[in-house]
Amino acid sequence: MGWEPLDLENPKTPEVIGDEPFDEMADAIEKIASVYQDEIGRKPSVNELVTTFKKALATRIDDVTQEGEDHELVSTKFKLKKIPKRQKYQLGDILKGKLANGENVYARIFEIHPGMGPKIGVYDSKGLDPKNIDEIVDKPLVVKIIPIHRELLQDRSEWLVIDNRPISRADGKHPRGPLVICGDNNHLIAANYYYGLSKQKFLDIDEWLVE
């Protein structure tokens, strides 16, 4: 099981999140949404989901949390913002990003996990022409195949879908990296670091890079 600090800027914090708890929570949310759909014919609102979580946690806080013996749950908060139209993506999509020097670099969606979502790897493709897709997908990876937050693909400013190629058996031989999901575009950060275009790094960046 993979674990990472809740606060990536303070990796010594004792609070962590793991891929298995994430999968369990994601499954629970999907089950709740299915109940709403089956019983009242629509998806739940975010407020309904958060309130359900709050009430369920409040009744179990003694048994399932460190703080529960001498604390009670008073409130939970959430905040929404309007976003531009989401970019759709699918398995095999070729993604274009921008390196720190302005050159293009290309990634690909190699897997879509039911719980963790899409997994992408970044090709050794600095400066290649986006018209040469077949040349791009023949390149080795510089950043391993690692989960990426869905919103980073849905937001066109991070990775732009430009084409698609079916995933082949040979694609299954590309190296896999840690099972972590980050809110930052760590795939692009790692690519910039690999090419020496930026000194910015994050915890365990070496495990993301292909030697």
C-alpha positions in Angstrom: 0.0 0.0 0.0 1.3 3.5 -0.9 1.1 6.3 1.8 1.9 10.0 1.4 1.8 12.9 3.8 -1.4 15.0 3.9 0.8 18.1 3.7 3.3 17.5 0.9 5.2 20.7 1.9 5.7 19.2 5.3 6.5 15.5 4.7 7.4 14.9 8.3 3.8 15.4 9.4 2.4 12.2 11.0 -0.9 12.5 9.1 -1.0 10.5 5.9 -3.3 9.3 3.2 -3.1 5.9 1.5 -4.3 4.5 -1.8 -6.3 1.7 -0.1 -8.3 4.1 2.2 -8.8 6.3 -0.9 -10.3 3.4 -2.8 -12.5 2.5 0.1 -13.8 6.0 0.4 -14.3 6.3 -3.4 -16.3 3.1 -3.4 -18.5 4.3 -0.5 -19.2 7.6 -2.3 -20.2 5.7 -5.5 -22.5 3.4 -3.5 -24.2 6.4 -1.8 -24.7 8.1 -5.2 -26.2 4.8 -6.6 -28.7 4.8 -3.7 -29.8 8.3 -4.6 -30.1 7.4 -8.2 -32.1 4.2 -7.5 -34.4 5.6 -4.9 -35.1 9.2 -6.0 -33.9 9.2 -9.6 -31.0 11.7 -9.4 -27.4 12.2 -8.3 -26.9 13.6 -4.7 -25.7 17.2 -4.2 -22.3 17.8 -2.7 -24.2 19.1 0.4 -26.1 15.9 0.7 -22.9 13.8 0.5 -21.0 15.9 3.0 -23.9 16.0 5.4 -24.3 12.2 5.2 -20.6 11.8 5.9 -20.8 14.3 8.8 -23.7 12.5 10.5 -22.2 9.1 9.9 -18.8 10.1 11.3 -20.4 11.9 14.3 -22.0 8.6 15.4 -18.8 6.7 15.1 -16.1 9.2 16.0 -15.3 7.5 19.4 -14.5 4.2 17.6 -12.7 5.3 14.4 -10.6 8.4 15.2 -7.7 9.3 17.5 -9.6 12.4 18.8 -12.9 10.7 19.5 -12.4 9.9 23.1 -12.5 13.6 24.2 -13.9 15.4 21.1 -17.1 15.6 19.2 -17.6 16.6 15.6 -19.1 20.0 15.4 -19.0 20.9 11.6 -17.6 20.0 8.2 -17.0 22.5 5.4 -16.8 22.4 1.7 -16.4 25.0 -1.0 -17.3 24.9 -4.7 -16.3 27.0 -7.6 -17.6 27.2 -11.2 -15.1 25.7 -13.7 -14.9 25.9 -17.4 -16.3 23.1 -19.6 -14.4 19.9 -18.6 -12.2 18.1 -21.1 -13.2 14.6 -21.8 -10.6 11.9 -21.9 -10.3 8.1 -22.5 -7.8 5.3 -22.5 -5.0 5.8 -25.0 -5.4 9.6 -25.3 -2.2 11.5 -26.2 -1.7 14.6 -24.0 0.3 17.7 -24.7 1.8 19.8 -22.0 4.3 22.8 -21.8 7.7 22.5 -20.3 9.3 25.4 -18.4 11.2 26.5 -21.5 8.0 26.6 -23.6 8.6 23.4 -25.5 6.0 20.8 -25.9 6.1 17.5 -24.0 3.7 14.6 -24.4 2.1 12.1 -22.1 -0.5 9.3 -22.6 -3.3 7.7 -20.6 -2.1 4.1 -20.2 -4.7 3.0 -17.6 -8.0 4.1 -16.1 -8.4 2.5 -12.7 -12.0 2.2 -11.4 -11.1 3.8 -8.0 -7.9 5.8 -8.6 -8.9 7.0 -12.0 -6.5 7.8 -14.9 -2.8 6.8 -14.9 -0.4 8.6 -17.3 3.2 8.4 -18.3 5.3 11.1 -19.9 7.3 10.2 -23.1 10.9 11.4 -23.8 9.4 13.9 -26.2 10.7 17.3 -25.4 10.2 19.6 -28.4 8.6 17.0 -30.7 6.1 18.1 -33.3 2.5 17.2 -32.3 1.9 16.1 -35.9 4.3 13.1 -35.4 2.1 11.1 -33.0 3.4 7.7 -34.1 7.0 8.9 -33.4 6.0 10.2 -30.0 4.4 6.9 -28.9 7.5 5.0 -30.0 9.6 6.9 -27.5 10.5 5.5 -24.0 9.0 7.2 -20.9 10.9 9.7 -18.7 8.1 9.8 -16.1 6.6 6.4 -15.1 2.9 5.5 -15.3 1.4 7.0 -12.2 -2.1 8.1 -11.2 -3.1 11.7 -11.9 -5.9 13.7 -10.4 -8.9 13.7 -12.8 -9.2 17.5 -12.6 -5.7 17.9 -14.0 -7.0 16.1 -17.2 -10.4 17.8 -17.2 -8.7 21.2 -17.0 -7.4 21.9 -20.5 -4.7 24.2 -19.2 -2.7 21.3 -17.6 -2.8 18.6 -20.3 -4.5 19.0 -23.6 -5.9 15.9 -25.4 -4.7 16.0 -29.0 -5.1 12.5 -30.3 -5.5 8.8 -29.4 -3.8 5.5 -30.1 -5.1 2.1 -28.9 -3.1 0.7 -26.0 -1.0 -2.3 -27.2 0.6 -5.2 -25.4 4.0 -3.5 -25.8 2.6 -0.5 -23.8 2.1 -2.8 -20.8 5.9 -3.1 -20.5 6.4 0.6 -19.7 7.5 1.1 -16.0 5.0 1.8 -13.3 5.6 4.2 -10.4 4.1 4.9 -7.0 0.3 4.6 -6.5 -0.2 8.2 -5.3 -2.6 11.0 -6.4 -1.5 14.6 -6.2 -3.4 17.8 -6.6 -0.3 19.3 -8.3 0.8 18.5 -11.8 3.7 16.4 -10.5 4.1 14.6 -13.8 5.1 17.9 -15.5 7.2 18.9 -12.5 9.1 15.6 -12.8 9.5 16.1 -16.5 11.0 19.6 -16.1 13.3 18.2 -13.4 14.4 15.3 -15.6 15.3 17.6 -18.5 17.1 20.0 -16.1 14.7 22.9 -16.8 13.7 23.4 -13.2 15.1 22.6 -9.8 11.6 22.2 -8.3 11.1 18.8 -6.8 8.8 16.9 -4.5 9.0 14.0 -2.0 10.2 10.8 -3.8 10.5 12.5 -7.2 13.3 10.0 -8.0 10.7 7.1 -7.8 8.7 8.9 -10.5 11.6 9.1 -13.0 12.8 6.5 -15.4 16.6 6.0 -15.1 
